[in-house]
């Protein structure tokens, strides 16, 4: 059940932090990590490590930032399912 909610949310939002995913799904980042790792191995998501300003400067990995805030996941649509490419093909 949670895997389908996770994939639906990722498909709808395209790119989102692990922290925000956990909040939306009423879960913890650690609980979602295994599912996201599996989706990443299957080529359905891509993990992105963001370099977001923290502590007033670029992240220096000082451990003040929660890693779930800096870790983003991006849904990867297969070419035939990508809404951007699908809409372009329909209009052609």
Rosetta constraint file for C-alpha pairs under 8 A:
AtomPair CA 1 CA 5 HARMONIC 6.48 0.50
AtomPair CA 2 CA 6 HARMONIC 5.94 0.50
AtomPair CA 2 CA 25 HARMONIC 7.63 0.50
AtomPair CA 3 CA 7 HARMONIC 6.16 0.50
AtomPair CA 3 CA 35 HARMONIC 6.92 0.50
AtomPair CA 4 CA 8 HARMONIC 6.04 0.50
AtomPair CA 5 CA 9 HARMONIC 6.04 0.50
AtomPair CA 5 CA 25 HARMONIC 7.53 0.50
AtomPair CA 6 CA 10 HARMONIC 6.18 0.50
AtomPair CA 6 CA 21 HARMONIC 7.63 0.50
AtomPair CA 6 CA 25 HARMONIC 7.34 0.50
AtomPair CA 7 CA 11 HARMONIC 6.04 0.50
AtomPair CA 8 CA 12 HARMONIC 6.17 0.50
AtomPair CA 9 CA 13 HARMONIC 6.12 0.50
AtomPair CA 10 CA 14 HARMONIC 5.37 0.50
AtomPair CA 10 CA 15 HARMONIC 6.72 0.50
AtomPair CA 10 CA 16 HARMONIC 7.20 0.50
AtomPair CA 10 CA 73 HARMONIC 7.86 0.50
AtomPair CA 10 CA 74 HARMONIC 7.07 0.50
AtomPair CA 10 CA 75 HARMONIC 5.74 0.50
AtomPair CA 11 CA 75 HARMONIC 5.80 0.50
AtomPair CA 14 CA 74 HARMONIC 5.43 0.50
AtomPair CA 14 CA 75 HARMONIC 5.17 0.50
AtomPair CA 14 CA 76 HARMONIC 7.96 0.50
AtomPair CA 15 CA 72 HARMONIC 6.63 0.50
AtomPair CA 15 CA 73 HARMONIC 5.55 0.50
AtomPair CA 15 CA 74 HARMONIC 4.22 0.50
AtomPair CA 15 CA 75 HARMONIC 6.50 0.50
AtomPair CA 16 CA 20 HARMONIC 6.59 0.50
AtomPair CA 16 CA 21 HARMONIC 6.82 0.50
AtomPair CA 16 CA 72 HARMONIC 5.31 0.50
AtomPair CA 16 CA 73 HARMONIC 5.62 0.50
AtomPair CA 16 CA 74 HARMONIC 6.68 0.50
AtomPair CA 17 CA 21 HARMONIC 6.28 0.50
AtomPair CA 17 CA 68 HARMONIC 6.72 0.50
AtomPair CA 17 CA 69 HARMONIC 5.96 0.50
AtomPair CA 17 CA 70 HARMONIC 6.90 0.50
AtomPair CA 17 CA 71 HARMONIC 5.61 0.50
AtomPair CA 17 CA 72 HARMONIC 3.97 0.50
AtomPair CA 17 CA 73 HARMONIC 6.17 0.50
AtomPair CA 18 CA 22 HARMONIC 6.19 0.50
AtomPair CA 18 CA 29 HARMONIC 6.07 0.50
AtomPair CA 18 CA 68 HARMONIC 4.98 0.50
AtomPair CA 18 CA 69 HARMONIC 6.45 0.50
AtomPair CA 18 CA 70 HARMONIC 7.93 0.50
AtomPair CA 18 CA 71 HARMONIC 5.79 0.50
AtomPair CA 18 CA 72 HARMONIC 5.67 0.50
AtomPair CA 18 CA 73 HARMONIC 6.88 0.50
AtomPair CA 19 CA 23 HARMONIC 6.33 0.50
AtomPair CA 19 CA 28 HARMONIC 7.95 0.50
AtomPair CA 19 CA 29 HARMONIC 6.22 0.50
AtomPair CA 19 CA 68 HARMONIC 4.82 0.50
AtomPair CA 19 CA 69 HARMONIC 5.24 0.50
AtomPair CA 19 CA 71 HARMONIC 7.91 0.50
AtomPair CA 20 CA 24 HARMONIC 6.11 0.50
AtomPair CA 20 CA 69 HARMONIC 7.80 0.50
AtomPair CA 21 CA 25 HARMONIC 6.04 0.50
AtomPair CA 21 CA 29 HARMONIC 7.75 0.50
AtomPair CA 22 CA 26 HARMONIC 5.76 0.50
AtomPair CA 22 CA 27 HARMONIC 4.77 0.50
AtomPair CA 22 CA 28 HARMONIC 5.10 0.50
AtomPair CA 22 CA 29 HARMONIC 5.43 0.50
AtomPair CA 22 CA 32 HARMONIC 7.08 0.50
AtomPair CA 23 CA 27 HARMONIC 6.42 0.50
AtomPair CA 23 CA 28 HARMONIC 7.53 0.50
AtomPair CA 27 CA 31 HARMONIC 6.58 0.50
AtomPair CA 27 CA 32 HARMONIC 7.24 0.50
AtomPair CA 28 CA 32 HARMONIC 6.52 0.50
AtomPair CA 29 CA 33 HARMONIC 6.05 0.50
AtomPair CA 29 CA 68 HARMONIC 6.46 0.50
AtomPair CA 30 CA 34 HARMONIC 7.53 0.50
AtomPair CA 31 CA 35 HARMONIC 7.94 0.50
AtomPair CA 32 CA 36 HARMONIC 6.22 0.50
AtomPair CA 33 CA 37 HARMONIC 5.99 0.50
AtomPair CA 34 CA 38 HARMONIC 6.30 0.50
AtomPair CA 35 CA 39 HARMONIC 6.27 0.50
AtomPair CA 36 CA 40 HARMONIC 6.00 0.50
AtomPair CA 36 CA 45 HARMONIC 7.41 0.50
AtomPair CA 37 CA 41 HARMONIC 6.23 0.50
AtomPair CA 38 CA 42 HARMONIC 6.29 0.50
AtomPair CA 39 CA 43 HARMONIC 6.29 0.50
AtomPair CA 39 CA 44 HARMONIC 5.22 0.50
AtomPair CA 39 CA 45 HARMONIC 5.75 0.50
AtomPair CA 40 CA 44 HARMONIC 5.70 0.50
AtomPair CA 40 CA 45 HARMONIC 4.80 0.50
AtomPair CA 40 CA 46 HARMONIC 5.84 0.50
AtomPair CA 40 CA 47 HARMONIC 7.31 0.50
AtomPair CA 43 CA 76 HARMONIC 7.20 0.50
AtomPair CA 44 CA 75 HARMONIC 6.06 0.50
AtomPair CA 44 CA 76 HARMONIC 5.09 0.50
AtomPair CA 44 CA 77 HARMONIC 7.04 0.50
AtomPair CA 45 CA 73 HARMONIC 6.28 0.50
AtomPair CA 45 CA 74 HARMONIC 5.36 0.50
AtomPair CA 45 CA 75 HARMONIC 4.51 0.50
AtomPair CA 45 CA 76 HARMONIC 5.25 0.50
AtomPair CA 46 CA 73 HARMONIC 5.57 0.50
AtomPair CA 46 CA 74 HARMONIC 5.14 0.50
AtomPair CA 46 CA 75 HARMONIC 6.56 0.50
AtomPair CA 46 CA 76 HARMONIC 6.93 0.50
AtomPair CA 47 CA 71 HARMONIC 6.97 0.50
AtomPair CA 47 CA 72 HARMONIC 5.89 0.50
AtomPair CA 47 CA 73 HARMONIC 4.69 0.50
AtomPair CA 47 CA 74 HARMONIC 6.55 0.50
AtomPair CA 48 CA 71 HARMONIC 5.92 0.50
AtomPair CA 48 CA 72 HARMONIC 4.95 0.50
AtomPair CA 48 CA 73 HARMONIC 5.86 0.50
AtomPair CA 48 CA 74 HARMONIC 7.34 0.50
AtomPair CA 49 CA 70 HARMONIC 5.88 0.50
AtomPair CA 49 CA 71 HARMONIC 4.83 0.50
AtomPair CA 49 CA 72 HARMONIC 6.17 0.50
AtomPair CA 50 CA 70 HARMONIC 5.20 0.50
AtomPair CA 50 CA 71 HARMONIC 6.26 0.50
AtomPair CA 50 CA 72 HARMONIC 7.00 0.50
AtomPair CA 51 CA 58 HARMONIC 6.78 0.50
AtomPair CA 51 CA 59 HARMONIC 6.05 0.50
AtomPair CA 51 CA 70 HARMONIC 7.02 0.50
AtomPair CA 52 CA 58 HARMONIC 6.32 0.50
AtomPair CA 52 CA 59 HARMONIC 6.14 0.50
AtomPair CA 52 CA 70 HARMONIC 6.83 0.50
AtomPair CA 53 CA 57 HARMONIC 5.24 0.50
AtomPair CA 53 CA 58 HARMONIC 4.31 0.50
AtomPair CA 53 CA 59 HARMONIC 5.52 0.50
AtomPair CA 54 CA 58 HARMONIC 5.96 0.50
AtomPair CA 54 CA 59 HARMONIC 5.48 0.50
AtomPair CA 54 CA 65 HARMONIC 7.08 0.50
AtomPair CA 55 CA 59 HARMONIC 7.57 0.50
AtomPair CA 55 CA 64 HARMONIC 7.63 0.50
AtomPair CA 61 CA 65 HARMONIC 7.65 0.50
AtomPair CA 65 CA 69 HARMONIC 7.09 0.50
AtomPair CA 65 CA 70 HARMONIC 7.59 0.50
AtomPair CA 66 CA 70 HARMONIC 7.05 0.50
AtomPair CA 67 CA 71 HARMONIC 6.10 0.50
AtomPair CA 68 CA 72 HARMONIC 7.77 0.50
AtomPair CA 77 CA 81 HARMONIC 5.78 0.50
AtomPair CA 77 CA 82 HARMONIC 4.97 0.50
AtomPair CA 78 CA 82 HARMONIC 6.05 0.50
AtomPair CA 79 CA 85 HARMONIC 7.06 0.50
AtomPair CA 80 CA 85 HARMONIC 7.56 0.50
AtomPair CA 80 CA 86 HARMONIC 6.62 0.50
AtomPair CA 81 CA 85 HARMONIC 7.92 0.50
AtomPair CA 81 CA 86 HARMONIC 6.64 0.50
AtomPair CA 82 CA 86 HARMONIC 5.82 0.50
AtomPair CA 83 CA 87 HARMONIC 5.86 0.50
AtomPair CA 84 CA 88 HARMONIC 6.33 0.50
AtomPair CA 85 CA 89 HARMONIC 6.19 0.50
AtomPair CA 86 CA 90 HARMONIC 6.32 0.50
AtomPair CA 87 CA 91 HARMONIC 6.37 0.50
AtomPair CA 88 CA 92 HARMONIC 6.37 0.50
